């Protein structure tokens, strides 16, 4: 499936949370924090969008609309829900 956001929206692939601690313990999925980090896949048509494809971003905790594309979790976010670019 090919998804192209419109306007000030951004398509972000959700980064999976850590499943193992530094000491080697495995964290069950039910105990993991909801990740707030992702990779920008596509950007909308609005010229005010400050991110581009392949940027790693942080977004608000309960932001966006979740969708599944080719078995992977993605979010469609408004630009104002993105809080930082991770370099």
Gaussian input, Z-matrix of N, CA and C with variables (Angstrom, degrees):
# hf/3-21g

backbone

0 1
 N
 C     1     B1
 C     2     B2     1     A1
 N     3     B3     2     A2     1     D1
 C     4     B4     3     A3     2     D2
 C     5     B5     4     A4     3     D3
 N     6     B6     5     A5     4     D4
 C     7     B7     6     A6     5     D5
 C     8     B8     7     A7     6     D6
 N     9     B9     8     A8     7     D7
 C    10    B10     9     A9     8     D8
 C    11    B11    10    A10     9     D9
 N    12    B12    11    A11    10    D10
 C    13    B13    12    A12    11    D11
 C    14    B14    13    A13    12    D12
 N    15    B15    14    A14    13    D13
 C    16    B16    15    A15    14    D14
 C    17    B17    16    A16    15    D15
 N    18    B18    17    A17    16    D16
 C    19    B19    18    A18    17    D17
 C    20    B20    19    A19    18    D18
 N    21    B21    20    A20    19    D19
 C    22    B22    21    A21    20    D20
 C    23    B23    22    A22    21    D21
 N    24    B24    23    A23    22    D22
 C    25    B25    24    A24    23    D23
 C    26    B26    25    A25    24    D24
 N    27    B27    26    A26    25    D25
 C    28    B28    27    A27    26    D26
 C    29    B29    28    A28    27    D27
 N    30    B30    29    A29    28    D28
 C    31    B31    30    A30    29    D29
 C    32    B32    31    A31    30    D30
 N    33    B33    32    A32    31    D31
 C    34    B34    33    A33    32    D32
 C    35    B35    34    A34    33    D33
 N    36    B36    35    A35    34    D34
 C    37    B37    36    A36    35    D35
 C    38    B38    37    A37    36    D36
 N    39    B39    38    A38    37    D37
 C    40    B40    39    A39    38    D38
 C    41    B41    40    A40    39    D39
 N    42    B42    41    A41    40    D40
 C    43    B43    42    A42    41    D41
 C    44    B44    43    A43    42    D42
 N    45    B45    44    A44    43    D43
 C    46    B46    45    A45    44    D44
 C    47    B47    46    A46    45    D45
 N    48    B48    47    A47    46    D46
 C    49    B49    48    A48    47    D47
 C    50    B50    49    A49    48    D48
 N    51    B51    50    A50    49    D49
 C    52    B52    51    A51    50    D50
 C    53    B53    52    A52    51    D51
 N    54    B54    53    A53    52    D52
 C    55    B55    54    A54    53    D53
 C    56    B56    55    A55    54    D54
 N    57    B57    56    A56    55    D55
 C    58    B58    57    A57    56    D56
 C    59    B59    58    A58    57    D57
 N    60    B60    59    A59    58    D58
 C    61    B61    60    A60    59    D59
 C    62    B62    61    A61    60    D60
 N    63    B63    62    A62    61    D61
 C    64    B64    63    A63    62    D62
 C    65    B65    64    A64    63    D63
 N    66    B66    65    A65    64    D64
 C    67    B67    66    A66    65    D65
 C    68    B68    67    A67    66    D66
 N    69    B69    68    A68    67    D67
 C    70    B70    69    A69    68    D68
 C    71    B71    70    A70    69    D69
 N    72    B72    71    A71    70    D70
 C    73    B73    72    A72    71    D71
 C    74    B74    73    A73    72    D72
 N    75    B75    74    A74    73    D73
 C    76    B76    75    A75    74    D74
 C    77    B77    76    A76    75    D75
 N    78    B78    77    A77    76    D76
 C    79    B79    78    A78    77    D77
 C    80    B80    79    A79    78    D78
 N    81    B81    80    A80    79    D79
 C    82    B82    81    A81    80    D80
 C    83    B83    82    A82    81    D81
 N    84    B84    83    A83    82    D82
 C    85    B85    84    A84    83    D83
 C    86    B86    85    A85    84    D84
 N    87    B87    86    A86    85    D85
 C    88    B88    87    A87    86    D86
 C    89    B89    88    A88    87    D87
 N    90    B90    89    A89    88    D88
 C    91    B91    90    A90    89    D89
 C    92    B92    91    A91    90    D90
 N    93    B93    92    A92    91    D91
 C    94    B94    93    A93    92    D92
 C    95    B95    94    A94    93    D93
 N    96    B96    95    A95    94    D94
 C    97    B97    96    A96    95    D95
 C    98    B98    97    A97    96    D96
 N    99    B99    98    A98    97    D97
 C   100   B100    99    A99    98    D98
 C   101   B101   100   A100    99    D99
 N   102   B102   101   A101   100   D100
 C   103   B103   102   A102   101   D101
 C   104   B104   103   A103   102   D102
 N   105   B105   104   A104   103   D103
 C   106   B106   105   A105   104   D104
 C   107   B107   106   A106   105   D105
 N   108   B108   107   A107   106   D106
 C   109   B109   108   A108   107   D107
 C   110   B110   109   A109   108   D108
 N   111   B111   110   A110   109   D109
 C   112   B112   111   A111   110   D110
 C   113   B113   112   A112   111   D111
 N   114   B114   113   A113   112   D112
 C   115   B115   114   A114   113   D113
 C   116   B116   115   A115   114   D114
 N   117   B117   116   A116   115   D115
 C   118   B118   117   A117   116   D116
 C   119   B119   118   A118   117   D117
 N   120   B120   119   A119   118   D118
 C   121   B121   120   A120   119   D119
 C   122   B122   121   A121   120   D120
 N   123   B123   122   A122   121   D121
 C   124   B124   123   A123   122   D122
 C   125   B125   124   A124   123   D123
 N   126   B126   125   A125   124   D124
 C   127   B127   126   A126   125   D125
 C   128   B128   127   A127   126   D126
 N   129   B129   128   A128   127   D127
 C   130   B130   129   A129   128   D128
 C   131   B131   130   A130   129   D129
 N   132   B132   131   A131   130   D130
 C   133   B133   132   A132   131   D131
 C   134   B134   133   A133   132   D132
 N   135   B135   134   A134   133   D133
 C   136   B136   135   A135   134   D134
 C   137   B137   136   A136   135   D135
 N   138   B138   137   A137   136   D136
 C   139   B139   138   A138   137   D137
 C   140   B140   139   A139   138   D138
 N   141   B141   140   A140   139   D139
 C   142   B142   141   A141   140   D140
 C   143   B143   142   A142   141   D141
 N   144   B144   143   A143   142   D142
 C   145   B145   144   A144   143   D143
 C   146   B146   145   A145   144   D144
 N   147   B147   146   A146   145   D145
 C   148   B148   147   A147   146   D146
 C   149   B149   148   A148   147   D147
 N   150   B150   149   A149   148   D148
 C   151   B151   150   A150   149   D149
 C   152   B152   151   A151   150   D150
 N   153   B153   152   A152   151   D151
 C   154   B154   153   A153   152   D152
 C   155   B155   154   A154   153   D153
 N   156   B156   155   A155   154   D154
 C   157   B157   156   A156   155   D155
 C   158   B158   157   A157   156   D156
 N   159   B159   158   A158   157   D157
 C   160   B160   159   A159   158   D158
 C   161   B161   160   A160   159   D159
 N   162   B162   161   A161   160   D160
 C   163   B163   162   A162   161   D161
 C   164   B164   163   A163   162   D162
 N   165   B165   164   A164   163   D163
 C   166   B166   165   A165   164   D164
 C   167   B167   166   A166   165   D165
 N   168   B168   167   A167   166   D166
 C   169   B169   168   A168   167   D167
 C   170   B170   169   A169   168   D168
 N   171   B171   170   A170   169   D169
 C   172   B172   171   A171   170   D170
 C   173   B173   172   A172   171   D171
 N   174   B174   173   A173   172   D172
 C   175   B175   174   A174   173   D173
 C   176   B176   175   A175   174   D174
 N   177   B177   176   A176   175   D175
 C   178   B178   177   A177   176   D176
 C   179   B179   178   A178   177   D177
 N   180   B180   179   A179   178   D178
 C   181   B181   180   A180   179   D179
 C   182   B182   181   A181   180   D180
 N   183   B183   182   A182   181   D181
 C   184   B184   183   A183   182   D182
 C   185   B185   184   A184   183   D183
 N   186   B186   185   A185   184   D184
 C   187   B187   186   A186   185   D185
 C   188   B188   187   A187   186   D186
 N   189   B189   188   A188   187   D187
 C   190   B190   189   A189   188   D188
 C   191   B191   190   A190   189   D189
 N   192   B192   191   A191   190   D190
 C   193   B193   192   A192   191   D191
 C   194   B194   193   A193   192   D192
 N   195   B195   194   A194   193   D193
 C   196   B196   195   A195   194   D194
 C   197   B197   196   A196   195   D195
 N   198   B198   197   A197   196   D196
 C   199   B199   198   A198   197   D197
 C   200   B200   199   A199   198   D198
 N   201   B201   200   A200   199   D199
 C   202   B202   201   A201   200   D200
 C   203   B203   202   A202   201   D201
 N   204   B204   203   A203   202   D202
 C   205   B205   204   A204   203   D203
 C   206   B206   205   A205   204   D204
 N   207   B207   206   A206   205   D205
 C   208   B208   207   A207   206   D206
 C   209   B209   208   A208   207   D207
 N   210   B210   209   A209   208   D208
 C   211   B211   210   A210   209   D209
 C   212   B212   211   A211   210   D210
 N   213   B213   212   A212   211   D211
 C   214   B214   213   A213   212   D212
 C   215   B215   214   A214   213   D213
 N   216   B216   215   A215   214   D214
 C   217   B217   216   A216   215   D215
 C   218   B218   217   A217   216   D216
 N   219   B219   218   A218   217   D217
 C   220   B220   219   A219   218   D218
 C   221   B221   220   A220   219   D219
 N   222   B222   221   A221   220   D220
 C   223   B223   222   A222   221   D221
 C   224   B224   223   A223   222   D222
 N   225   B225   224   A224   223   D223
 C   226   B226   225   A225   224   D224
 C   227   B227   226   A226   225   D225
 N   228   B228   227   A227   226   D226
 C   229   B229   228   A228   227   D227
 C   230   B230   229   A229   228   D228
 N   231   B231   230   A230   229   D229
 C   232   B232   231   A231   230   D230
 C   233   B233   232   A232   231   D231
 N   234   B234   233   A233   232   D232
 C   235   B235   234   A234   233   D233
 C   236   B236   235   A235   234   D234
 N   237   B237   236   A236   235   D235
 C   238   B238   237   A237   236   D236
 C   239   B239   238   A238   237   D237
 N   240   B240   239   A239   238   D238
 C   241   B241   240   A240   239   D239
 C   242   B242   241   A241   240   D240
 N   243   B243   242   A242   241   D241
 C   244   B244   243   A243   242   D242
 C   245   B245   244   A244   243   D243
 N   246   B246   245   A245   244   D244
 C   247   B247   246   A246   245   D245
 C   248   B248   247   A247   246   D246
 N   249   B249   248   A248   247   D247
 C   250   B250   249   A249   248   D248
 C   251   B251   250   A250   249   D249
 N   252   B252   251   A251   250   D250
 C   253   B253   252   A252   251   D251
 C   254   B254   253   A253   252   D252
 N   255   B255   254   A254   253   D253
 C   256   B256   255   A255   254   D254
 C   257   B257   256   A256   255   D255
 N   258   B258   257   A257   256   D256
 C   259   B259   258   A258   257   D257
 C   260   B260   259   A259   258   D258

   B1=1.4480
   B2=1.5326
   B3=1.3071
   B4=1.4552
   B5=1.5249
   B6=1.3383
   B7=1.4651
   B8=1.5185
   B9=1.3238
   B10=1.4702
   B11=1.5285
   B12=1.3502
   B13=1.4641
   B14=1.5201
   B15=1.3247
   B16=1.4682
   B17=1.5267
   B18=1.3147
   B19=1.4626
   B20=1.5093
   B21=1.3224
   B22=1.4611
   B23=1.5238
   B24=1.3083
   B25=1.4595
   B26=1.5264
   B27=1.3407
   B28=1.4597
   B29=1.5274
   B30=1.3299
   B31=1.4594
   B32=1.5180
   B33=1.3479
   B34=1.4579
   B35=1.5257
   B36=1.3334
   B37=1.4678
   B38=1.5202
   B39=1.3266
   B40=1.4562
   B41=1.5260
   B42=1.3395
   B43=1.4548
   B44=1.5273
   B45=1.3006
   B46=1.4649
   B47=1.5277
   B48=1.3324
   B49=1.4529
   B50=1.5170
   B51=1.3111
   B52=1.4575
   B53=1.5248
   B54=1.3155
   B55=1.4597
   B56=1.5182
   B57=1.3393
   B58=1.4514
   B59=1.5233
   B60=1.3377
   B61=1.4599
   B62=1.5211
   B63=1.3247
   B64=1.4669
   B65=1.5223
   B66=1.3355
   B67=1.4673
   B68=1.5288
   B69=1.3489
   B70=1.4602
   B71=1.5156
   B72=1.3318
   B73=1.4611
   B74=1.5234
   B75=1.3366
   B76=1.4591
   B77=1.5201
   B78=1.3324
   B79=1.4599
   B80=1.5231
   B81=1.3442
   B82=1.4680
   B83=1.5273
   B84=1.3231
   B85=1.4656
   B86=1.5268
   B87=1.3295
   B88=1.4624
   B89=1.5198
   B90=1.3432
   B91=1.4632
   B92=1.5250
   B93=1.3156
   B94=1.4585
   B95=1.5218
   B96=1.3211
   B97=1.4618
   B98=1.5202
   B99=1.3173
   B100=1.4584
   B101=1.5238
   B102=1.3166
   B103=1.4557
   B104=1.5238
   B105=1.3035
   B106=1.4591
   B107=1.5177
   B108=1.3191
   B109=1.4447
   B110=1.5162
   B111=1.3191
   B112=1.4455
   B113=1.5143
   B114=1.3240
   B115=1.4574
   B116=1.5261
   B117=1.3318
   B118=1.4616
   B119=1.5317
   B120=1.3230
   B121=1.4615
   B122=1.5273
   B123=1.3307
   B124=1.4659
   B125=1.5271
   B126=1.3228
   B127=1.4610
   B128=1.5157
   B129=1.3189
   B130=1.4555
   B131=1.5195
   B132=1.3216
   B133=1.4583
   B134=1.5276
   B135=1.3209
   B136=1.4607
   B137=1.5277
   B138=1.3171
   B139=1.4612
   B140=1.5229
   B141=1.3313
   B142=1.4693
   B143=1.5333
   B144=1.3150
   B145=1.4652
   B146=1.5205
   B147=1.3357
   B148=1.4641
   B149=1.5234
   B150=1.3229
   B151=1.4634
   B152=1.5268
   B153=1.3326
   B154=1.4569
   B155=1.5259
   B156=1.3165
   B157=1.4590
   B158=1.5249
   B159=1.3257
   B160=1.4681
   B161=1.5227
   B162=1.3505
   B163=1.4643
   B164=1.5295
   B165=1.3363
   B166=1.4587
   B167=1.5204
   B168=1.3383
   B169=1.4608
   B170=1.5232
   B171=1.3332
   B172=1.4602
   B173=1.5206
   B174=1.3257
   B175=1.4514
   B176=1.5191
   B177=1.3248
   B178=1.4633
   B179=1.5253
   B180=1.3137
   B181=1.4635
   B182=1.5282
   B183=1.3036
   B184=1.4671
   B185=1.5217
   B186=1.3122
   B187=1.4610
   B188=1.5249
   B189=1.3152
   B190=1.4583
   B191=1.5082
   B192=1.3223
   B193=1.4628
   B194=1.5116
   B195=1.3187
   B196=1.4547
   B197=1.5196
   B198=1.3320
   B199=1.4633
   B200=1.5283
   B201=1.3148
   B202=1.4605
   B203=1.5210
   B204=1.3283
   B205=1.4552
   B206=1.5165
   B207=1.3143
   B208=1.4711
   B209=1.5252
   B210=1.3261
   B211=1.4578
   B212=1.5251
   B213=1.3330
   B214=1.4625
   B215=1.5312
   B216=1.3365
   B217=1.4587
   B218=1.5244
   B219=1.3304
   B220=1.4562
   B221=1.5218
   B222=1.3251
   B223=1.4537
   B224=1.5197
   B225=1.3143
   B226=1.4585
   B227=1.5223
   B228=1.3363
   B229=1.4602
   B230=1.5192
   B231=1.3275
   B232=1.4585
   B233=1.5252
   B234=1.3036
   B235=1.4635
   B236=1.5240
   B237=1.3433
   B238=1.4662
   B239=1.5360
   B240=1.3413
   B241=1.4661
   B242=1.5206
   B243=1.3305
   B244=1.4660
   B245=1.5154
   B246=1.3448
   B247=1.4622
   B248=1.5218
   B249=1.3470
   B250=1.4538
   B251=1.5217
   B252=1.3260
   B253=1.4608
   B254=1.5193
   B255=1.3333
   B256=1.4570
   B257=1.5269
   B258=1.3181
   B259=1.4629
   B260=1.4959
   A1=108.08
   A2=116.47
   A3=122.70
   A4=108.25
   A5=117.05
   A6=122.18
   A7=108.60
   A8=117.03
   A9=123.17
   A10=107.87
   A11=117.47
   A12=119.11
   A13=111.10
   A14=115.93
   A15=120.46
   A16=109.40
   A17=115.61
   A18=120.53
   A19=112.31
   A20=116.18
   A21=121.93
   A22=112.81
   A23=117.56
   A24=121.11
   A25=111.67
   A26=114.25
   A27=121.97
   A28=108.24
   A29=117.63
   A30=122.79
   A31=108.21
   A32=116.66
   A33=122.61
   A34=109.12
   A35=116.10
   A36=121.09
   A37=107.08
   A38=116.59
   A39=122.00
   A40=109.91
   A41=115.88
   A42=121.33
   A43=108.20
   A44=116.15
   A45=120.73
   A46=110.03
   A47=117.06
   A48=121.86
   A49=111.12
   A50=115.66
   A51=120.68
   A52=109.61
   A53=116.72
   A54=120.72
   A55=111.86
   A56=116.25
   A57=120.70
   A58=109.10
   A59=115.77
   A60=119.81
   A61=110.03
   A62=116.72
   A63=120.87
   A64=111.83
   A65=116.54
   A66=119.99
   A67=112.51
   A68=117.47
   A69=119.92
   A70=115.49
   A71=118.19
   A72=120.49
   A73=109.90
   A74=116.34
   A75=120.97
   A76=109.80
   A77=116.20
   A78=122.45
   A79=107.85
   A80=118.11
   A81=118.50
   A82=111.14
   A83=116.26
   A84=121.39
   A85=111.71
   A86=117.71
   A87=120.35
   A88=112.51
   A89=118.32
   A90=121.87
   A91=112.41
   A92=117.76
   A93=120.42
   A94=110.94
   A95=115.02
   A96=120.92
   A97=109.22
   A98=116.54
   A99=119.95
   A100=107.62
   A101=116.01
   A102=119.83
   A103=111.03
   A104=116.37
   A105=121.73
   A106=109.34
   A107=115.55
   A108=121.35
   A109=109.22
   A110=117.22
   A111=119.90
   A112=112.53
   A113=115.18
   A114=122.97
   A115=108.22
   A116=117.01
   A117=121.66
   A118=108.73
   A119=116.00
   A120=122.14
   A121=110.65
   A122=116.55
   A123=121.22
   A124=109.13
   A125=115.91
   A126=121.26
   A127=109.97
   A128=115.54
   A129=121.67
   A130=112.39
   A131=114.77
   A132=121.68
   A133=114.03
   A134=118.02
   A135=121.61
   A136=110.25
   A137=117.31
   A138=121.71
   A139=113.55
   A140=118.44
   A141=121.29
   A142=112.78
   A143=118.65
   A144=121.44
   A145=109.27
   A146=116.24
   A147=122.14
   A148=113.37
   A149=119.16
   A150=121.59
   A151=108.87
   A152=115.05
   A153=120.07
   A154=108.74
   A155=117.01
   A156=121.59
   A157=110.14
   A158=115.08
   A159=125.80
   A160=114.52
   A161=119.02
   A162=120.55
   A163=108.40
   A164=116.06
   A165=121.74
   A166=106.62
   A167=117.46
   A168=121.27
   A169=112.01
   A170=114.96
   A171=122.93
   A172=106.58
   A173=116.52
   A174=120.77
   A175=110.14
   A176=116.42
   A177=121.90
   A178=110.91
   A179=116.64
   A180=122.54
   A181=114.55
   A182=120.21
   A183=121.56
   A184=111.51
   A185=116.47
   A186=122.05
   A187=112.21
   A188=114.80
   A189=121.71
   A190=116.65
   A191=113.04
   A192=123.03
   A193=107.69
   A194=116.66
   A195=121.28
   A196=112.31
   A197=115.97
   A198=122.42
   A199=108.27
   A200=116.03
   A201=121.69
   A202=107.77
   A203=116.41
   A204=122.73
   A205=107.68
   A206=116.84
   A207=122.30
   A208=112.18
   A209=116.89
   A210=122.23
   A211=115.59
   A212=118.50
   A213=121.93
   A214=109.72
   A215=115.89
   A216=121.52
   A217=111.04
   A218=115.61
   A219=123.24
   A220=108.80
   A221=116.34
   A222=123.19
   A223=109.11
   A224=115.60
   A225=120.36
   A226=105.33
   A227=115.52
   A228=122.57
   A229=110.63
   A230=115.83
   A231=120.21
   A232=106.61
   A233=116.52
   A234=120.89
   A235=111.62
   A236=118.20
   A237=120.55
   A238=112.28
   A239=119.00
   A240=121.80
   A241=112.56
   A242=117.26
   A243=121.27
   A244=107.52
   A245=116.17
   A246=119.20
   A247=113.65
   A248=118.80
   A249=119.57
   A250=111.44
   A251=115.64
   A252=122.78
   A253=106.38
   A254=117.28
   A255=122.19
   A256=107.93
   A257=116.70
   A258=120.69
   A259=111.48
   D1=139.39
   D2=178.45
   D3=-113.31
   D4=120.79
   D5=-178.03
   D6=-117.76
   D7=126.74
   D8=178.10
   D9=-120.26
   D10=111.14
   D11=178.83
   D12=-67.45
   D13=155.80
   D14=178.72
   D15=-119.78
   D16=161.44
   D17=178.04
   D18=64.40
   D19=-135.42
   D20=-177.44
   D21=-92.64
   D22=25.23
   D23=-177.48
   D24=-98.13
   D25=155.27
   D26=-177.36
   D27=-133.53
   D28=135.98
   D29=175.33
   D30=-93.93
   D31=122.99
   D32=-175.80
   D33=-124.67
   D34=132.09
   D35=173.27
   D36=-87.10
   D37=125.03
   D38=-176.44
   D39=-71.28
   D40=131.41
   D41=174.47
   D42=-80.70
   D43=133.42
   D44=179.04
   D45=-71.07
   D46=144.49
   D47=177.53
   D48=-72.82
   D49=163.52
   D50=178.94
   D51=-64.31
   D52=135.39
   D53=179.04
   D54=-104.05
   D55=-4.79
   D56=-178.86
   D57=-141.92
   D58=137.78
   D59=178.05
   D60=-78.22
   D61=169.23
   D62=178.31
   D63=-62.21
   D64=-28.00
   D65=179.80
   D66=-84.33
   D67=-3.08
   D68=174.89
   D69=103.07
   D70=-2.18
   D71=178.83
   D72=-76.81
   D73=138.97
   D74=177.53
   D75=-88.48
   D76=136.05
   D77=-179.02
   D78=-99.80
   D79=121.70
   D80=178.03
   D81=-65.39
   D82=150.34
   D83=-175.75
   D84=-57.79
   D85=-33.87
   D86=-178.48
   D87=-69.39
   D88=-19.86
   D89=-178.35
   D90=-99.31
   D91=-5.74
   D92=-177.48
   D93=-77.07
   D94=144.13
   D95=173.85
   D96=-69.27
   D97=145.43
   D98=174.02
   D99=-67.00
   D100=125.38
   D101=-178.75
   D102=-67.51
   D103=150.26
   D104=178.42
   D105=-127.99
   D106=30.33
   D107=-177.02
   D108=-131.16
   D109=142.80
   D110=-179.88
   D111=-158.70
   D112=174.53
   D113=179.26
   D114=-111.18
   D115=129.92
   D116=178.81
   D117=-70.37
   D118=125.30
   D119=178.86
   D120=-97.98
   D121=-44.07
   D122=-179.02
   D123=-150.80
   D124=152.59
   D125=178.78
   D126=-120.36
   D127=155.80
   D128=-179.25
   D129=-75.22
   D130=-169.12
   D131=-172.84
   D132=-92.54
   D133=-7.55
   D134=-178.42
   D135=-70.44
   D136=135.01
   D137=-178.20
   D138=-73.82
   D139=-13.97
   D140=-177.66
   D141=-85.49
   D142=3.09
   D143=-179.43
   D144=-70.92
   D145=126.58
   D146=-173.44
   D147=-96.90
   D148=3.79
   D149=179.47
   D150=-118.24
   D151=165.45
   D152=177.74
   D153=-136.98
   D154=169.10
   D155=-179.53
   D156=-55.48
   D157=142.76
   D158=179.54
   D159=76.34
   D160=2.49
   D161=173.03
   D162=-72.38
   D163=141.60
   D164=173.35
   D165=-93.09
   D166=125.97
   D167=-173.64
   D168=-128.40
   D169=157.42
   D170=170.05
   D171=-107.67
   D172=142.58
   D173=-179.39
   D174=-135.77
   D175=163.33
   D176=-178.91
   D177=-60.64
   D178=150.33
   D179=-169.77
   D180=-55.99
   D181=-48.46
   D182=-176.29
   D183=-111.72
   D184=33.95
   D185=-175.05
   D186=-83.43
   D187=159.36
   D188=167.64
   D189=79.88
   D190=177.40
   D191=176.96
   D192=-115.15
   D193=121.72
   D194=-177.67
   D195=-80.39
   D196=137.62
   D197=174.38
   D198=-140.67
   D199=159.65
   D200=176.67
   D201=-113.15
   D202=125.53
   D203=178.42
   D204=-123.18
   D205=119.03
   D206=-179.88
   D207=51.67
   D208=39.59
   D209=176.44
   D210=81.95
   D211=-0.31
   D212=-179.80
   D213=-110.41
   D214=143.43
   D215=179.62
   D216=-77.61
   D217=132.99
   D218=178.74
   D219=-133.48
   D220=163.24
   D221=173.83
   D222=-128.83
   D223=143.83
   D224=167.42
   D225=-104.28
   D226=114.17
   D227=-175.32
   D228=-111.87
   D229=150.23
   D230=167.50
   D231=-80.94
   D232=149.38
   D233=-177.70
   D234=-55.01
   D235=-36.24
   D236=-178.08
   D237=-69.13
   D238=-15.36
   D239=177.83
   D240=-83.70
   D241=-13.75
   D242=175.76
   D243=-84.38
   D244=126.17
   D245=-173.48
   D246=-105.68
   D247=-16.64
   D248=-179.84
   D249=-166.12
   D250=155.31
   D251=170.26
   D252=-104.05
   D253=130.17
   D254=-179.32
   D255=-94.14
   D256=124.70
   D257=179.33
   D258=-109.08

